Amino acid sequence: MGVGVEDASRSEVAVTTAVSVDAGDEFTTSSYSSLTYEDGAEADIPVGHWRWLGRILTIRVPCGLVYIGPHWYCSIVMLCFILGVGIFYCCSAAPNGLWQLLGGICVTTLSTVTFLRCALANPGILKPQAAECAIAVDEVTVMPGSEGIFGAKRRRAPMADGRRCNTCNLVQPSGCSHCEFCQVCIEGFDHHCPWMGKCIGKSNLCSFYTFICVSMSSLAYIFVLTVLCAPDKRHASSHAKPGSIP
């Protein structure tokens, strides 16, 4: 009798703990890393060719992939503003000395590079799943000989925080959102920035804040030197020779 009770208890433990998941259906939170488009994921695009991901145009160039969003014209306006301010300052600072000219070229170059690095980067686009791919579930199997409510398989959702995006046909991880402008799901969605042409997400968030810091520092540099150099010009004009044009 003691052996029979022990076997029954083992059977009950096996019923409550045994979980069987098919290899093709396994889908955990760690699997989300395989959903993100990386540069290597689009390696089949030849140089000079392109592919649409929603409304984001992906182009293969010799140095890698560039991602152009639907608000590309706003990015051009921002780029023209950066170059315009930088060129105007360099032309104004050239008479004041070589160091100010080099400083103007340096801050203009840094602002332009950090802007393009963010505006052309992958924001964290998630791969759409195949249409026939269903949401994976875990199946709790029972030991042979079990009866009652344990005699059937119990199905449950693989994650409680996942939301289904019917447009992209995928389960969104936590922090992911579908952008109505870009028509893609962005991992780590922060906001849609028209000046960058597309969304700011997990993959380009660091580049975005780098551009903000560099551009604000560049504007502060230009403003401070412009104010400091203005008295020098007035002082030089006040000491000009009589009859000369200041």
C-alpha positions as protocol buffer text, in pm:
chain_id: "A"
residue {
  index: 1
  type: MET
  ca { x: 0 y: 0 z: 0 }
}
residue {
  index: 2
  type: GLY
  ca { x: 285 y: 237 z: 82 }
}
residue {
  index: 3
  type: VAL
  ca { x: 437 y: 182 z: -262 }
}
residue {
  index: 4
  type: GLY
  ca { x: 104 y: 246 z: -433 }
}
residue {
  index: 5
  type: VAL
  ca { x: 53 y: 576 z: -249 }
}
residue {
  index: 6
  type: GLU
  ca { x: 407 y: 684 z: -339 }
}
residue {
  index: 7
  type: ASP
  ca { x: 352 y: 602 z: -708 }
}
residue {
  index: 8
  type: ALA
  ca { x: 24 y: 795 z: -708 }
}
residue {
  index: 9
  type: SER
  ca { x: 188 y: 1102 z: -558 }
}
residue {
  index: 10
  type: ARG
  ca { x: 465 y: 1088 z: -814 }
}
residue {
  index: 11
  type: SER
  ca { x: 205 y: 1068 z: -1089 }
}
residue {
  index: 12
  type: GLU
  ca { x: 27 y: 1378 z: -955 }
}
residue {
  index: 13
  type: VAL
  ca { x: 357 y: 1572 z: -943 }
}
residue {
  index: 14
  type: ALA
  ca { x: 432 y: 1471 z: -1300 }
}
residue {
  index: 15
  type: VAL
  ca { x: 86 y: 1585 z: -1408 }
}
residue {
  index: 16
  type: THR
  ca { x: 134 y: 1932 z: -1263 }
}
residue {
  index: 17
  type: THR
  ca { x: 496 y: 1984 z: -1371 }
}
residue {
  index: 18
  type: ALA
  ca { x: 539 y: 1809 z: -1704 }
}
residue {
  index: 19
  type: VAL
  ca { x: 526 y: 2062 z: -1987 }
}
residue {
  index: 20
  type: SER
  ca { x: 581 y: 1966 z: -2349 }
}
residue {
  index: 21
  type: VAL
  ca { x: 644 y: 2231 z: -2618 }
}
residue {
  index: 22
  type: ASP
  ca { x: 700 y: 2136 z: -2977 }
}
residue {
  index: 23
  type: ALA
  ca { x: 1026 y: 2268 z: -3128 }
}
residue {
  index: 24
  type: GLY
  ca { x: 842 y: 2452 z: -3401 }
}
residue {
  index: 25
  type: ASP
  ca { x: 603 y: 2617 z: -3156 }
}
residue {
  index: 26
  type: GLU
  ca { x: 854 y: 2739 z: -2898 }
}
residue {
  index: 27
  type: PHE
  ca { x: 821 y: 3116 z: -2869 }
}
residue {
  index: 28
  type: THR
  ca { x: 950 y: 3295 z: -2562 }
}
residue {
  index: 29
  type: THR
  ca { x: 1041 y: 3652 z: -2479 }
}
residue {
  index: 30
  type: SER
  ca { x: 1404 y: 3586 z: -2572 }
}
residue {
  index: 31
  type: SER
  ca { x: 1288 y: 3496 z: -2922 }
}
residue {
  index: 32
  type: TYR
  ca { x: 1198 y: 3859 z: -2986 }
}
residue {
  index: 33
  type: SER
  ca { x: 1561 y: 3932 z: -3063 }
}
residue {
  index: 34
  type: SER
  ca { x: 1524 y: 3729 z: -3382 }
}
residue {
  index: 35
  type: LEU
  ca { x: 1235 y: 3949 z: -3498 }
}
residue {
  index: 36
  type: THR
  ca { x: 1437 y: 4267 z: -3528 }
}
residue {
  index: 37
  type: TYR
  ca { x: 1569 y: 4362 z: -3869 }
}
residue {
  index: 38
  type: GLU
  ca { x: 1947 y: 4389 z: -3854 }
}
residue {
  index: 39
  type: ASP
  ca { x: 2179 y: 4492 z: -4134 }
}
residue {
  index: 40
  type: GLY
  ca { x: 2272 y: 4128 z: -4192 }
}
residue {
  index: 41
  type: ALA
  ca { x: 1905 y: 4030 z: -4227 }
}
residue {
  index: 42
  type: GLU
  ca { x: 1883 y: 4228 z: -4552 }
}
residue {
  index: 43
  type: ALA
  ca { x: 2219 y: 4107 z: -4686 }
}
residue {
  index: 44
  type: ASP
  ca { x: 2046 y: 3962 z: -4992 }
}
residue {
  index: 45
  type: ILE
  ca { x: 1978 y: 4314 z: -5127 }
}
residue {
  index: 46
  type: PRO
  ca { x: 2242 y: 4394 z: -5393 }
}
residue {
  index: 47
  type: VAL
  ca { x: 2422 y: 4727 z: -5385 }
}
residue {
  index: 48
  type: GLY
  ca { x: 2208 y: 4996 z: -5544 }
}
residue {
  index: 49
  type: HIS
  ca { x: 1881 y: 4806 z: -5496 }
}
residue {
  index: 50
  type: TRP
  ca { x: 1607 y: 4874 z: -5245 }
}
residue {
  index: 51
  type: ARG
  ca { x: 1321 y: 4713 z: -5054 }
}
residue {
  index: 52
  type: TRP
  ca { x: 1015 y: 4857 z: -4883 }
}
residue {
  index: 53
  type: LEU
  ca { x: 947 y: 4782 z: -4515 }
}
residue {
  index: 54
  type: GLY
  ca { x: 605 y: 4937 z: -4470 }
}
residue {
  index: 55
  type: ARG
  ca { x: 661 y: 5297 z: -4581 }
}
residue {
  index: 56
  type: ILE
  ca { x: 1033 y: 5290 z: -4496 }
}
residue {
  index: 57
  type: LEU
  ca { x: 1262 y: 5254 z: -4797 }
}
residue {
  index: 58
  type: THR
  ca { x: 1568 y: 5035 z: -4737 }
}
residue {
  index: 59
  type: ILE
  ca { x: 1856 y: 5092 z: -4979 }
}
residue {
  index: 60
  type: ARG
  ca { x: 2179 y: 4898 z: -4999 }
}
residue {
  index: 61
  type: VAL
  ca { x: 2481 y: 5125 z: -5042 }
}
residue {
  index: 62
  type: PRO
  ca { x: 2850 y: 5024 z: -5043 }
}
residue {
  index: 63
  type: CYS
  ca { x: 2888 y: 5113 z: -4674 }
}
residue {
  index: 64
  type: GLY
  ca { x: 2573 y: 4931 z: -4556 }
}
residue {
  index: 65
  type: LEU
  ca { x: 2197 y: 4984 z: -4538 }
}
residue {
  index: 66
  type: VAL
  ca { x: 2015 y: 5315 z: -4513 }
}
residue {
  index: 67
  type: TYR
  ca { x: 1654 y: 5354 z: -4398 }
}
residue {
  index: 68
  type: ILE
  ca { x: 1459 y: 5645 z: -4543 }
}
residue {
  index: 69
  type: GLY
  ca { x: 1127 y: 5723 z: -4376 }
}
residue {
  index: 70
  type: PRO
  ca { x: 807 y: 5869 z: -4521 }
}
residue {
  index: 71
  type: HIS
  ca { x: 892 y: 6221 z: -4397 }
}
residue {
  index: 72
  type: TRP
  ca { x: 1219 y: 6238 z: -4588 }
}
residue {
  index: 73
  type: TYR
  ca { x: 1148 y: 6594 z: -4702 }
}
residue {
  index: 74
  type: CYS
  ca { x: 1153 y: 6715 z: -4340 }
}
residue {
  index: 75
  type: SER
  ca { x: 1496 y: 6556 z: -4302 }
}
residue {
  index: 76
  type: ILE
  ca { x: 1619 y: 6751 z: -4605 }
}
residue {
  index: 77
  type: VAL
  ca { x: 1490 y: 7074 z: -4449 }
}
residue {
  index: 78
  type: MET
  ca { x: 1673 y: 6996 z: -4125 }
}
residue {
  index: 79
  type: LEU
  ca { x: 1994 y: 6909 z: -4310 }
}
residue {
  index: 80
  type: CYS
  ca { x: 1979 y: 7235 z: -4507 }
}
residue {
  index: 81
  type: PHE
  ca { x: 1928 y: 7426 z: -4181 }
}
residue {
  index: 82
  type: ILE
  ca { x: 2232 y: 7263 z: -4019 }
}
residue {
  index: 83
  type: LEU
  ca { x: 2454 y: 7327 z: -4319 }
}
residue {
  index: 84
  type: GLY
  ca { x: 2318 y: 7678 z: -4367 }
}
residue {
  index: 85
  type: VAL
  ca { x: 2390 y: 7785 z: -4009 }
}
residue {
  index: 86
  type: GLY
  ca { x: 2732 y: 7623 z: -4019 }
}
residue {
  index: 87
  type: ILE
  ca { x: 2837 y: 7776 z: -4350 }
}
residue {
  index: 88
  type: PHE
  ca { x: 2711 y: 8122 z: -4248 }
}
residue {
  index: 89
  type: TYR
  ca { x: 2912 y: 8107 z: -3925 }
}
residue {
  index: 90
  type: CYS
  ca { x: 3226 y: 7985 z: -4103 }
}
residue {
  index: 91
  type: CYS
  ca { x: 3205 y: 8271 z: -4350 }
}
residue {
  index: 92
  type: SER
  ca { x: 3156 y: 8520 z: -4066 }
}
residue {
  index: 93
  type: ALA
  ca { x: 3433 y: 8370 z: -3852 }
}
residue {
  index: 94
  type: ALA
  ca { x: 3695 y: 8348 z: -4128 }
}
residue {
  index: 95
  type: PRO
  ca { x: 3814 y: 8712 z: -4081 }
}
residue {
  index: 96
  type: ASN
  ca { x: 3851 y: 8656 z: -3704 }
}
residue {
  index: 97
  type: GLY
  ca { x: 4122 y: 8395 z: -3733 }
}
residue {
  index: 98
  type: LEU
  ca { x: 4200 y: 8044 z: -3839 }
}
residue {
  index: 99
  type: TRP
  ca { x: 4100 y: 7882 z: -3508 }
}
residue {
  index: 100
  type: GLN
  ca { x: 3745 y: 8015 z: -3521 }
}
residue {
  index: 101
  type: LEU
  ca { x: 3711 y: 7897 z: -3879 }
}
residue {
  index: 102
  type: LEU
  ca { x: 3834 y: 7548 z: -3786 }
}
residue {
  index: 103
  type: GLY
  ca { x: 3599 y: 7545 z: -3487 }
}
residue {
  index: 104
  type: GLY
  ca { x: 3303 y: 7633 z: -3711 }
}
residue {
  index: 105
  type: ILE
  ca { x: 3395 y: 7358 z: -3957 }
}
residue {
  index: 106
  type: CYS
  ca { x: 3432 y: 7108 z: -3672 }
}
residue {
  index: 107
  type: VAL
  ca { x: 3092 y: 7174 z: -3508 }
}
residue {
  index: 108
  type: THR
  ca { x: 2916 y: 7182 z: -3846 }
}
residue {
  index: 109
  type: THR
  ca { x: 3070 y: 6849 z: -3945 }
}
residue {
  index: 110
  type: LEU
  ca { x: 2983 y: 6686 z: -3612 }
}
residue {
  index: 111
  type: SER
  ca { x: 2622 y: 6806 z: -3628 }
}
residue {
  index: 112
  type: THR
  ca { x: 2585 y: 6684 z: -3988 }
}
residue {
  index: 113
  type: VAL
  ca { x: 2737 y: 6342 z: -3921 }
}
residue {
  index: 114
  type: THR
  ca { x: 2532 y: 6275 z: -3607 }
}
residue {
  index: 115
  type: PHE
  ca { x: 2216 y: 6386 z: -3784 }
}
residue {
  index: 116
  type: LEU
  ca { x: 2271 y: 6157 z: -4083 }
}
residue {
  index: 117
  type: ARG
  ca { x: 2367 y: 5871 z: -3854 }
}
residue {
  index: 118
  type: CYS
  ca { x: 2027 y: 5891 z: -3685 }
}
residue {
  index: 119
  type: ALA
  ca { x: 1817 y: 5986 z: -3988 }
}
residue {
  index: 120
  type: LEU
  ca { x: 1945 y: 5693 z: -4197 }
}
residue {
  index: 121
  type: ALA
  ca { x: 1956 y: 5429 z: -3921 }
}
residue {
  index: 122
  type: ASN
  ca { x: 1723 y: 5138 z: -3855 }
}
residue {
  index: 123
  type: PRO
  ca { x: 1478 y: 5247 z: -3583 }
}
residue {
  index: 124
  type: GLY
  ca { x: 1416 y: 4887 z: -3471 }
}
residue {
  index: 125
  type: ILE
  ca { x: 1175 y: 4745 z: -3728 }
}
residue {
  index: 126
  type: LEU
  ca { x: 1023 y: 4408 z: -3637 }
}
residue {
  index: 127
  type: LYS
  ca { x: 991 y: 4139 z: -3900 }
}
residue {
  index: 128
  type: PRO
  ca { x: 638 y: 4051 z: -4010 }
}
residue {
  index: 129
  type: GLN
  ca { x: 563 y: 3683 z: -3967 }
}
residue {
  index: 130
  type: ALA
  ca { x: 434 y: 3459 z: -4239 }
}
residue {
  index: 131
  type: ALA
  ca { x: 58 y: 3470 z: -4286 }
}
residue {
  index: 132
  type: GLU
  ca { x: 20 y: 3104 z: -4197 }
}
residue {
  index: 133
  type: CYS
  ca { x: 226 y: 3141 z: -3880 }
}
residue {
  index: 134
  type: ALA
  ca { x: -4 y: 3117 z: -3577 }
}
residue {
  index: 135
  type: ILE
  ca { x: 60 y: 3233 z: -3225 }
}
residue {
  index: 136
  type: ALA
  ca { x: 256 y: 2963 z: -3047 }
}
residue {
  index: 137
  type: VAL
  ca { x: 115 y: 2815 z: -2731 }
}
residue {
  index: 138
  type: ASP
  ca { x: 243 y: 2585 z: -2463 }
}
residue {
  index: 139
  type: GLU
  ca { x: 71 y: 2252 z: -2414 }
}
residue {
  index: 140
  type: VAL
  ca { x: 67 y: 2092 z: -2070 }
}
residue {
  index: 141
  type: THR
  ca { x: 68 y: 1716 z: -2119 }
}
residue {
  index: 142
  type: VAL
  ca { x: -28 y: 1463 z: -1858 }
}
residue {
  index: 143
  type: MET
  ca { x: 119 y: 1130 z: -1764 }
}
residue {
  index: 144
  type: PRO
  ca { x: -45 y: 816 z: -1901 }
}
residue {
  index: 145
  type: GLY
  ca { x: -328 y: 685 z: -1691 }
}
residue {
  index: 146
  type: SER
  ca { x: -439 y: 1026 z: -1562 }
}
residue {
  index: 147
  type: GLU
  ca { x: -811 y: 1085 z: -1548 }
}
residue {
  index: 148
  type: GLY
  ca { x: -1061 y: 1361 z: -1490 }
}
residue {
  index: 149
  type: ILE
  ca { x: -970 y: 1718 z: -1575 }
}
residue {
  index: 150
  type: PHE
  ca { x: -605 y: 1615 z: -1617 }
}
residue {
  index: 151
  type: GLY
  ca { x: -693 y: 1390 z: -1908 }
}
residue {
  index: 152
  type: ALA
  ca { x: -693 y: 1675 z: -2164 }
}
residue {
  index: 153
  type: LYS
  ca { x: -420 y: 1908 z: -2280 }
}
residue {
  index: 154
  type: ARG
  ca { x: -436 y: 2262 z: -2149 }
}
residue {
  index: 155
  type: ARG
  ca { x: -338 y: 2545 z: -2385 }
}
residue {
  index: 156
  type: ARG
  ca { x: -222 y: 2885 z: -2271 }
}
residue {
  index: 157
  type: ALA
  ca { x: -81 y: 3196 z: -2433 }
}
residue {
  index: 158
  type: PRO
  ca { x: 301 y: 3213 z: -2439 }
}
residue {
  index: 159
  type: MET
  ca { x: 318 y: 3560 z: -2282 }
}
residue {
  index: 160
  type: ALA
  ca { x: 82 y: 3786 z: -2092 }
}
residue {
  index: 161
  type: ASP
  ca { x: 224 y: 4121 z: -2210 }
}
residue {
  index: 162
  type: GLY
  ca { x: 218 y: 4052 z: -2584 }
}
residue {
  index: 163
  type: ARG
  ca { x: -25 y: 4233 z: -2812 }
}
residue {
  index: 164
  type: ARG
  ca { x: -120 y: 4114 z: -3156 }
}
residue {
  index: 165
  type: CYS
  ca { x: -57 y: 4349 z: -3451 }
}
residue {
  index: 166
  type: ASN
  ca { x: -284 y: 4238 z: -3732 }
}
residue {
  index: 167
  type: THR
  ca { x: -116 y: 4471 z: -3982 }
}
residue {
  index: 168
  type: CYS
  ca { x: 233 y: 4327 z: -3934 }
}
residue {
  index: 169
  type: ASN
  ca { x: 104 y: 3983 z: -3826 }
}
residue {
  index: 170
  type: LEU
  ca { x: 323 y: 3952 z: -3518 }
}
residue {
  index: 171
  type: VAL
  ca { x: 303 y: 3957 z: -3139 }
}
residue {
  index: 172
  type: GLN
  ca { x: 449 y: 4282 z: -3008 }
}
residue {
  index: 173
  type: PRO
  ca { x: 695 y: 4264 z: -2719 }
}
residue {
  index: 174
  type: SER
  ca { x: 672 y: 4505 z: -2429 }
}
residue {
  index: 175
  type: GLY
  ca { x: 746 y: 4862 z: -2539 }
}
residue {
  index: 176
  type: CYS
  ca { x: 672 y: 4791 z: -2904 }
}
residue {
  index: 177
  type: SER
  ca { x: 419 y: 4996 z: -3097 }
}
residue {
  index: 178
  type: HIS
  ca { x: 286 y: 5010 z: -3453 }
}
residue {
  index: 179
  type: CYS
  ca { x: 352 y: 5342 z: -3627 }
}
residue {
  index: 180
  type: GLU
  ca { x: 69 y: 5461 z: -3849 }
}
residue {
  index: 181
  type: PHE
  ca { x: 309 y: 5683 z: -4046 }
}
residue {
  index: 182
  type: CYS
  ca { x: 578 y: 5422 z: -4112 }
}
residue {
  index: 183
  type: GLN
  ca { x: 334 y: 5127 z: -4123 }
}
residue {
  index: 184
  type: VAL
  ca { x: 572 y: 4901 z: -3928 }
}
residue {
  index: 185
  type: CYS
  ca { x: 609 y: 4783 z: -3570 }
}
residue {
  index: 186
  type: ILE
  ca { x: 900 y: 4951 z: -3390 }
}
residue {
  index: 187
  type: GLU
  ca { x: 1077 y: 4780 z: -3100 }
}
residue {
  index: 188
  type: GLY
  ca { x: 1130 y: 5016 z: -2807 }
}
residue {
  index: 189
  type: PHE
  ca { x: 910 y: 5281 z: -2972 }
}
residue {
  index: 190
  type: ASP
  ca { x: 980 y: 5629 z: -2835 }
}
residue {
  index: 191
  type: HIS
  ca { x: 810 y: 5868 z: -3078 }
}
residue {
  index: 192
  type: HIS
  ca { x: 774 y: 5949 z: -3447 }
}
residue {
  index: 193
  type: CYS
  ca { x: 1010 y: 6232 z: -3542 }
}
residue {
  index: 194
  type: PRO
  ca { x: 932 y: 6396 z: -3877 }
}
residue {
  index: 195
  type: TRP
  ca { x: 1269 y: 6577 z: -3874 }
}
residue {
  index: 196
  type: MET
  ca { x: 1440 y: 6238 z: -3877 }
}
residue {
  index: 197
  type: GLY
  ca { x: 1193 y: 6117 z: -4138 }
}
residue {
  index: 198
  type: LYS
  ca { x: 1074 y: 5818 z: -3936 }
}
residue {
  index: 199
  type: CYS
  ca { x: 1033 y: 5674 z: -3587 }
}
residue {
  index: 200
  type: ILE
  ca { x: 1275 y: 5683 z: -3299 }
}
residue {
  index: 201
  type: GLY
  ca { x: 1306 y: 5338 z: -3146 }
}
residue {
  index: 202
  type: LYS
  ca { x: 1544 y: 5102 z: -2974 }
}
residue {
  index: 203
  type: SER
  ca { x: 1802 y: 5090 z: -3254 }
}
residue {
  index: 204
  type: ASN
  ca { x: 1841 y: 5466 z: -3315 }
}
residue {
  index: 205
  type: LEU
  ca { x: 1746 y: 5616 z: -2978 }
}
residue {
  index: 206
  type: CYS
  ca { x: 2110 y: 5654 z: -2873 }
}
residue {
  index: 207
  type: SER
  ca { x: 2195 y: 5819 z: -3206 }
}
residue {
  index: 208
  type: PHE
  ca { x: 1900 y: 6056 z: -3164 }
}
residue {
  index: 209
  type: TYR
  ca { x: 2010 y: 6182 z: -2822 }
}
residue {
  index: 210
  type: THR
  ca { x: 2370 y: 6205 z: -2945 }
}
residue {
  index: 211
  type: PHE
  ca { x: 2253 y: 6437 z: -3221 }
}
residue {
  index: 212
  type: ILE
  ca { x: 2051 y: 6644 z: -2975 }
}
residue {
  index: 213
  type: CYS
  ca { x: 2353 y: 6690 z: -2745 }
}
residue {
  index: 214
  type: VAL
  ca { x: 2595 y: 6767 z: -3029 }
}
residue {
  index: 215
  type: SER
  ca { x: 2362 y: 7008 z: -3208 }
}
residue {
  index: 216
  type: MET
  ca { x: 2275 y: 7199 z: -2891 }
}
residue {
  index: 217
  type: SER
  ca { x: 2644 y: 7223 z: -2802 }
}
residue {
  index: 218
  type: SER
  ca { x: 2724 y: 7345 z: -3153 }
}
residue {
  index: 219
  type: LEU
  ca { x: 2457 y: 7616 z: -3135 }
}
residue {
  index: 220
  type: ALA
  ca { x: 2585 y: 7723 z: -2794 }
}
residue {
  index: 221
  type: TYR
  ca { x: 2941 y: 7740 z: -2930 }
}
residue {
  index: 222
  type: ILE
  ca { x: 2834 y: 7952 z: -3228 }
}
residue {
  index: 223
  type: PHE
  ca { x: 2623 y: 8183 z: -3012 }
}
residue {
  index: 224
  type: VAL
  ca { x: 2894 y: 8241 z: -2749 }
}
residue {
  index: 225
  type: LEU
  ca { x: 3171 y: 8314 z: -3001 }
}
residue {
  index: 226
  type: THR
  ca { x: 2944 y: 8540 z: -3203 }
}
residue {
  index: 227
  type: VAL
  ca { x: 2867 y: 8746 z: -2891 }
}
residue {
  index: 228
  type: LEU
  ca { x: 3232 y: 8757 z: -2781 }
}
residue {
  index: 229
  type: CYS
  ca { x: 3357 y: 8865 z: -3123 }
}
residue {
  index: 230
  type: ALA
  ca { x: 3097 y: 9139 z: -3170 }
}
residue {
  index: 231
  type: PRO
  ca { x: 3267 y: 9395 z: -2932 }
}
residue {
  index: 232
  type: ASP
  ca { x: 3597 y: 9348 z: -3117 }
}
residue {
  index: 233
  type: LYS
  ca { x: 3439 y: 9468 z: -3440 }
}
residue {
  index: 234
  type: ARG
  ca { x: 3290 y: 9776 z: -3274 }
}
residue {
  index: 235
  type: HIS
  ca { x: 3623 y: 9853 z: -3108 }
}
residue {
  index: 236
  type: ALA
  ca { x: 3805 y: 9829 z: -3440 }
}
residue {
  index: 237
  type: SER
  ca { x: 3555 y: 10060 z: -3612 }
}
residue {
  index: 238
  type: SER
  ca { x: 3585 y: 10324 z: -3336 }
}
residue {
  index: 239
  type: HIS
  ca { x: 3963 y: 10343 z: -3385 }
}
residue {
  index: 240
  type: ALA
  ca { x: 3943 y: 10373 z: -3761 }
}
residue {
  index: 241
  type: LYS
  ca { x: 4133 y: 10662 z: -3922 }
}
residue {
  index: 242
  type: PRO
  ca { x: 3933 y: 10981 z: -4003 }
}
residue {
  index: 243
  type: GLY
  ca { x: 3796 y: 10977 z: -4352 }
}
residue {
  index: 244
  type: SER
  ca { x: 3830 y: 10599 z: -4387 }
}
residue {
  index: 245
  type: ILE
  ca { x: 3535 y: 10371 z: -4432 }
}
residue {
  index: 246
  type: PRO
  ca { x: 3486 y: 10153 z: -4120 }
}
